[in-house]
Amino acid sequence: MTTSNHDDDRRDFLKKSVFGTAAAGMVIASTSHATAQTVADAAEPEVTNDVDVLVVGGGTAGHVAAIQAGRAGAKTLIVERNSQLGGTTTTGGVAFPGLFDAWGKQVIAGIGWELVKESVELDGGQLPNFARVPQRHWQNQVYTNQFLYAILAEEKCAQAGVDIAFYEFPQAVTKTDNGWQVDCVGFGTNRRVRCKQIIDCTGGAEVVGMLGLPRLKEEERQPGSFLFMLGKEHQPGRNQIHRLYVHGADSTNSRTATEANLTGRKSILAKVRKEKKRLMHLQPETGFRESYRIEGETLITVNDYTSGRIFDDAISYAFYPVDLHTKTGVRPKPLKPGKVPTIPLRALIPKASRNIIVAGRCVSSDRLANSGLRVQASCMGMGQAAGVAAALAANAGTTPLEVPISEIHTLLREHGQIVPDKA
Ligand SMILES: Cc1cc2nc3c(=O)[nH]c(=O)nc-3n(C[C@H](O)[C@H](O)[C@H](O)COP(=O)(O)OP(=O)(O)OC[C@H]3O[C@@H](n4cnc5c(N)ncnc54)[C@H](O)[C@@H]3O)c2cc1C
């Protein structure tokens, strides 16, 4: 997809776009004091972007998908309704992604791993030894610094030529001859995006819902959790973080998310008063475990998951116990020795759709399979595969489902991902 035309278009785009101007005019302050940063003049309130790939949601799966699409030569834009990349990993504070390994070897690598590894190294932390099979699954989760992770993700987007629009979300999505017109809104900004492919990484498949494509949702969802810390100074890592279940938490819309946040914070305030400790740290919002999943071209069942089925169109491994949280807590059910589930491309494609693919916890799967598939390394693996499939589809003028799986595998391997092996 890297052609001279594309490069010219891109330079042109950068000259015209608000992002280009902003990047050129920005000076980074280098002290811990409040030194002024010079940001470019206020951008035009009406913005238009022509891109190959639009990623909606820059969370755990989304920023990986965007970096991958950018590295594959696709002109890529992320629209993220929050203020930073990383989603549940950063804004939700679940900064212990897993699991990149299974049964003594690494099974998920690529861009997600590159980011996790770099953020741990920059933070002076330690990576787990994947050659060792841990007694408890969470022992090989990787404790990362959520703040560094979010900044590194931005840096990698910039290096891959990916533009980012924070505080915005799609309001209307219309089919065009060769893709989509997506009208987004943010405070003070109206943005019209024309794109060939959409990658929906919103967690709850919100764009898929806007298109009226089928989605699944349980009446009783797993609780969300608010992450916070009482007493000691904040150090990233599992042991310092406390969690409080928010039962009924639902990320479906602003009203349900508001309710979850108010409920969670109220409970934390009560706890502070009761335990008479200092509130040292509080994430800005509830971490949501479950909302909508897509109904895809195929559905991963719990039997597919626990038997380690290797799908013909597998694009990534996944590894985690079946992990359903309920009102009474959670009892993870570990996978049997040697079993490593896989994720098929068709589970990322909304049924009977064209030019849209999803990645992340909304993957087409039954509830129990989803309780294991939703973890971060798996979401990152899906994100990278979706980035590859969308970039190749945009380049070929086709839809992700019609891209030969061998081409997806080849590009994934070239970009450092581990591809499931039938042998
Ligand atoms: C409390 C909790 C504990 C967990 N524990 C673990 C663990 O120990 N290990 C592990 O690996 N996983 C864990 N998980 C699971 C894992 O963190 C999530 O399932 C995963 O991060 C979801 O990734 P995602 O990309 O699908 O969604 P997210 O990371 O949530 O990203 C979705 C992004 O889309 C944005 N967005 C949503 N709607 C829109 C819109 N309309 N327009 C624009 N942007 C939008 C959001 O702001 C967000 O940035 C946990 C989850 C929770 C909630």
PDBQT file of the ligand as one rigid body, heavy atoms in Angstrom, charges set to zero:
ROOT
HETATM    1  C1  LIG A 501     -11.980  -4.531  36.357  1.00  0.00    +0.000 C 
HETATM    2  C2  LIG A 501     -11.405  -5.328  35.237  1.00  0.00    +0.000 A 
HETATM    3  C3  LIG A 501     -10.380  -6.217  35.498  1.00  0.00    +0.000 A 
HETATM    4  C4  LIG A 501      -9.790  -6.917  34.465  1.00  0.00    +0.000 A 
HETATM    5  N1  LIG A 501      -8.720  -7.723  34.708  1.00  0.00    +0.000 NA
HETATM    6  C5  LIG A 501      -7.958  -8.126  33.672  1.00  0.00    +0.000 A 
HETATM    7  C6  LIG A 501      -6.680  -8.721  33.902  1.00  0.00    +0.000 A 
HETATM    8  O1  LIG A 501      -6.305  -8.958  35.045  1.00  0.00    +0.000 OA
HETATM    9  N2  LIG A 501      -5.921  -9.032  32.824  1.00  0.00    +0.000 N 
HETATM   10  C7  LIG A 501      -6.348  -8.782  31.542  1.00  0.00    +0.000 A 
HETATM   11  O2  LIG A 501      -5.592  -9.011  30.604  1.00  0.00    +0.000 OA
HETATM   12  N3  LIG A 501      -7.569  -8.284  31.299  1.00  0.00    +0.000 NA
HETATM   13  C8  LIG A 501      -8.375  -7.929  32.327  1.00  0.00    +0.000 A 
HETATM   14  N4  LIG A 501      -9.603  -7.371  32.105  1.00  0.00    +0.000 N 
HETATM   15  C9  LIG A 501     -10.181  -7.395  30.751  1.00  0.00    +0.000 C 
HETATM   16  C10 LIG A 501      -9.618  -6.375  29.795  1.00  0.00    +0.000 C 
HETATM   17  O3  LIG A 501      -8.996  -5.318  30.482  1.00  0.00    +0.000 OA
HETATM   18  C11 LIG A 501     -10.699  -5.786  28.861  1.00  0.00    +0.000 C 
HETATM   19  O4  LIG A 501     -11.636  -6.752  28.459  1.00  0.00    +0.000 OA
HETATM   20  C12 LIG A 501     -10.029  -5.230  27.609  1.00  0.00    +0.000 C 
HETATM   21  O5  LIG A 501      -9.073  -4.250  28.010  1.00  0.00    +0.000 OA
HETATM   22  C13 LIG A 501     -11.037  -4.654  26.652  1.00  0.00    +0.000 C 
HETATM   23  O6  LIG A 501     -10.365  -4.116  25.555  1.00  0.00    +0.000 OA
HETATM   24  P1  LIG A 501     -11.186  -3.397  24.381  1.00  0.00    +0.000 P 
HETATM   25  O7  LIG A 501     -10.176  -2.838  23.435  1.00  0.00    +0.000 OA
HETATM   26  O8  LIG A 501     -12.221  -4.315  23.870  1.00  0.00    +0.000 OA
HETATM   27  O9  LIG A 501     -11.975  -2.220  25.102  1.00  0.00    +0.000 OA
HETATM   28  P2  LIG A 501     -11.400  -0.967  25.892  1.00  0.00    +0.000 P 
HETATM   29  O10 LIG A 501      -9.984  -1.151  26.313  1.00  0.00    +0.000 OA
HETATM   30  O11 LIG A 501     -12.388  -0.663  26.939  1.00  0.00    +0.000 OA
HETATM   31  O12 LIG A 501     -11.410   0.175  24.790  1.00  0.00    +0.000 OA
HETATM   32  C14 LIG A 501     -12.576   0.730  24.244  1.00  0.00    +0.000 C 
HETATM   33  C15 LIG A 501     -12.224   2.168  23.859  1.00  0.00    +0.000 C 
HETATM   34  O13 LIG A 501     -13.246   2.689  23.031  1.00  0.00    +0.000 OA
HETATM   35  C16 LIG A 501     -13.576   4.002  23.460  1.00  0.00    +0.000 C 
HETATM   36  N5  LIG A 501     -14.939   4.214  23.011  1.00  0.00    +0.000 N 
HETATM   37  C17 LIG A 501     -16.048   3.566  23.411  1.00  0.00    +0.000 A 
HETATM   38  N6  LIG A 501     -17.104   3.986  22.706  1.00  0.00    +0.000 NA
HETATM   39  C18 LIG A 501     -16.644   4.926  21.834  1.00  0.00    +0.000 A 
HETATM   40  C19 LIG A 501     -17.258   5.724  20.829  1.00  0.00    +0.000 A 
HETATM   41  N7  LIG A 501     -18.570   5.640  20.572  1.00  0.00    +0.000 N 
HETATM   42  N8  LIG A 501     -16.504   6.585  20.113  1.00  0.00    +0.000 NA
HETATM   43  C20 LIG A 501     -15.177   6.702  20.377  1.00  0.00    +0.000 A 
HETATM   44  N9  LIG A 501     -14.531   5.969  21.315  1.00  0.00    +0.000 NA
HETATM   45  C21 LIG A 501     -15.267   5.080  22.021  1.00  0.00    +0.000 A 
HETATM   46  C22 LIG A 501     -13.390   3.953  24.967  1.00  0.00    +0.000 C 
HETATM   47  O14 LIG A 501     -13.228   5.225  25.504  1.00  0.00    +0.000 OA
HETATM   48  C23 LIG A 501     -12.141   3.085  25.079  1.00  0.00    +0.000 C 
HETATM   49  O15 LIG A 501     -10.962   3.849  24.988  1.00  0.00    +0.000 OA
HETATM   50  C24 LIG A 501     -10.259  -6.718  33.134  1.00  0.00    +0.000 A 
HETATM   51  C25 LIG A 501     -11.321  -5.854  32.874  1.00  0.00    +0.000 A 
HETATM   52  C26 LIG A 501     -11.890  -5.143  33.921  1.00  0.00    +0.000 A 
HETATM   53  C27 LIG A 501     -12.984  -4.167  33.605  1.00  0.00    +0.000 C 
ENDROOT
TORSDOF 0
